[in-house]
Amino acid sequence: MSKLNGVIGALALTLTGASGSMFAGGVPARATITTIASTVPYNGDVNPYGVALVPQTTGKLTKNHILVSNFNNSANLQGTGTTIMDISPEGAASVFAHISWLPGSCPGGVGLTTALVVLRAGWVVVGSLPTTDGTSATAQAGCLIVLNSWGTVVETITDSTINGPWDMTALDSGYSADLFVTNVLNGTVAGGGYVVNEGTVLRIALGLNGSVPAVQSITTIGSGFAERTDPAALVIGPTGVALAQNGDLYVADSLNNRIAAIPNAVNRYSSAGTGTTVSEGGALNDPLGLAIQPGTGNIVTANGNNGLVVVTSASGYQLGKFLLDKTGNPPGAGTLFGLLPTAAGLFFVDDGSNTLNVVASGGY
């Protein structure tokens, strides 16, 4: 099992940026990728999707550990994964939760998506987009599943607006939290594989003073995003989300190879539609994972079609790209989802190898 400060599994990669060999803004010309740990638990779940940093120690949660949600079961059926892994920066891996029972409604059951956050109060929230046989034909709306710090499910969050929660980020004050959730099933199954423009982004306000988080409001702040079912990816639609310091919410508009921004996402009470375009085309190729680089405010996205990570400035200039995965045909196809930038580097899950990996700080 590789460790962050080790060299096992490390792979030096050449970056290709705006200046040819280096990103603008001082990003080094070479990076090192290190495998931290396998994300496969005892029950054989695969296809790691979500990643979330633990902000403080409580219960089974340990500060600076990383949680990873699995989307597939051991038979590799999409939308049937039931486990969340706990991985330390040194590479020790254990099961944080195996969700086999739900105390509330969740249309279709459990199929854990990229939507994964850990709140400072110790609550873990994960999205579920379940299937019975791994195909979009059996996909159902799902829900958000809330677990306590011991990995026990305490409640589910369902609503007519929650339909295929696909990715999520949070604004967490400690006493309350806003969840920003993308949804990809609005009309996709009925569309039979054709593109429908019904993807949404929700802001779900939670109160955290009670025995369990309480939903205070649900607001649709984005709508009309392109989405469709896909035999390989199950469904493609608005995916990664990240909140900028100015209150804009960045959204990976996957099918349009675009980074969108929903202005005033924290305070708005109506939909901004598909938002404004920050960057489009270029190196973007089915952007899935999306995060903000600490210190710079740059937007980091992971392409679903070719295994590239693309770094884009807040003004929309694509600073550069580098390859995180060479497996598959074409290389890197379908391997990247969740991204987690930290002071230690850019952590990411690789579906091709079922591992959590890191690009060392300063290397992206």
Buried (B, 14 or more C-beta within 10 A) or exposed (E): BBBBEBEEBBBEBEBBBBEEEBBBBEBBBEBBBBBBBBBBBEBBBBBBBBBBBBBBEBBBBBEBBBBBBBBBBBEBBBBBBBBBBBBBBBBBBEBBBBBEEBEEEBBBBBBBBBBBBBBBBBBBBBBBBBBBEBBBEBBBBBBBBBBBBBBBBBBBBBEEBBBBBBBBBBBBEEEBBBBBBBBBBBBBBEBEEEBBBBBBBBBBBBBBEEEEBBBEEBBBBBBBBBBBBBEEBBBBBBBBBBBBEEBBBBBBBBBBBBBBBBBEBBEBEEBBBBBEBBBBEEBBBBBBBBBBBEEBEBBBBBBBBBBBBBBBBBEBBBBBBBBBBEBBEEBBBBBBBBBBBBEBBBBBBBBBBBBBBBBBBEBB
